C-alpha cells in the first residue's frame, strides 16, 4: 500500500502525557516524502493545535472533533451547532447538579469553571447572555452521569460523547460531526482517496476516523472500542507509537 496522507490525533496519541512532542517523532515526520499530506485531527481548537501542527509540518488541521477543517491557513469546511438549539440545550443541562459548562468557538472558549478562568485559558461564561453563533463544541462536566445520559441530545440535533481520560466530561457537538466525516470532506477537497490515508487515534472520538481511513492504527493505550476497530496497533503515546509505526512503514509512502 502506498500512502499519501497521515492523520494523527494529539492527546494520548501523538503527545506524551506532559503534552510534549519527542524529538524522535519530529524527525520521523520530517522523513516523510515532501508531498505527504500531514493532518492533525483533534478535539482542540486551532489556538491549542497550531504549534504542534507546525512541529510536524502539518499543513492541515481537523479541529474540535471535525467541526472545522483548515488547509494551508484557510477554512475549507465548517459545521456549527444550531443557534436556537444551543439555547434550548443550555436551559436543560444547567439544571443538572452539579455541572460546569464550556462553550467553544473557533478561536476562544467561555466557561463557568473558575479554575480555567483563573488560569486565563477561557473567558467567563454568563449562561443568561452568551453569543449563540459559531459554537462548535460544548463541554458538559459533571459526576452526575445519569442526568446527562437521560438527555435526548438527538432531539437537539446534537450528540454527547464521554472523554475517556475524564469520564465526567461529555463532549457535545452537532450530531453529524465527527473526525470521520471531516476526513472524508478533507479528502474530497484535495482529491485524495481514503485508501491512501493512515490515521492514528486512541479515544472514542477517533472511531469514525480510523474506520474511514485506509489504515486505522490504534495506540496501545487506546480504549477497547478503538483497539477493536483498528486495522493495526502500535506502541503507546509514551513510547512514541506513532513515530515507531511511521519509521517501520516509510517505504509505504509515496
CORTA-V297420 format. One record per pair of residues at least 24 apart in sequence whose C-alpha atoms are under 6 Angstrom apart, sorted by the first residue. I is the first residue (numbers start at 1). J is the second residue. Records with the same first field share a line. If there is no record, write none. Layout:
BEGIN
I: J ; J
END
This chain:
BEGIN
1: 252
2: 252 ; 253 ; 254
3: 196 ; 197 ; 253
4: 36 ; 196
5: 36 ; 37 ; 38 ; 197
6: 38 ; 197 ; 198 ; 199
7: 39 ; 40 ; 199
8: 40 ; 41 ; 199 ; 200
9: 40 ; 41 ; 42 ; 201
10: 42
12: 237
13: 201 ; 237
14: 237
16: 237 ; 238
25: 243
26: 56
29: 56
65: 178 ; 179
66: 177 ; 178 ; 179 ; 182
67: 136 ; 177
80: 134 ; 135 ; 136
81: 135 ; 136 ; 174
83: 132 ; 133
85: 156
98: 142
99: 141 ; 142
100: 141
101: 139 ; 140
102: 138 ; 139
103: 138
104: 135 ; 136 ; 137
105: 134 ; 135 ; 136
137: 172 ; 173
138: 171 ; 172
139: 170 ; 171
140: 169 ; 170
141: 168 ; 169
142: 168
143: 168
179: 209
180: 208 ; 209 ; 212
END
